């Protein structure tokens, strides 16, 4: 397992939701030279602590429905799983895949403009791989709250980015081309980006600024390999009762101010709320849940858990 020193932690804390910040700005914040910061980032990339950089979008503003398919395997072979992952990587609607253990074995996220497209994607998956699946659970995410990995940096930054802030509006082909290019490398320079979308760097800079102002772009994030830093990624599904707006607000606040929580999801489905937490052991997870039940025992009826041990696919835009 790898360890981070204080300077690396500061750099990662900045890159977490600021992946496009210039090296000079990062250097000023961490009080190092530009060259040293660049070297440290390259080392974090070389060690695979930084896996890549991606753009986090409020896809609802692009008129896309955020649907999740949770599946349990049935006689799934390694070869068949690789075929499934390859299928997901080439799908025009599937944008996020997480492999897990627990309640389900795989989570497939798809983005589509209508229910017909969601049905088509699900039917195609069932046709190709249905014999290897059981207990399918489809649910739509109304809102997803993103938080920084504060547990890694010893920080208390409570930045809350929310996917699900409608209304939508129409974006032209250039905006979509810029977003589609950035999803592959969020740190791509303006000059390289402009070449790929066939315009000028000044136009690209203006378009990105507008997309950020309109909160289509929530952040330019860094994908961190938390397994190398001794943290496991757990998703917890809560079944709640007697919920009021006040209790919901208190629960959200509890999660937001806990350094280990990185996502909260408000879903449509058999669960009322989901959260994702980073812990070092199952004992730490159980302690987290035990404390949560003490604090909110009057509303928590039941819960399910799923360990996300790998994310073979992560992007915020479908291919089409």
Secondary structure, DSSP 8 states (H G I E B T S, - for coil): -----HHHHHHHHHHHSBTT--HHHHHHHHTS-HHHHHHHHHHHHHTTSEEEEEEEE-GGGGT-EEEEEEEEESS--HHHHHHHHHHHHH-SSEEEEEEEEES-SEEEEEEESSHHHHHHHHHHHHHHHGGGEEEEEEEEEEEEEE---HHHHT------EEE---------HHHHHHHHHHTT-TT--HHHHHHHHTS-HHHHHHHHHHHHHTTSEEEEEEEE-GGGGT-EEEEEEEEE-S--HHHHHHHHHHHHTSTTEEEEEEEESS-SEEEEEEESSHHHHHHHHHHHHHHHTTTEEEEEEEEEEEEEEE-SS---
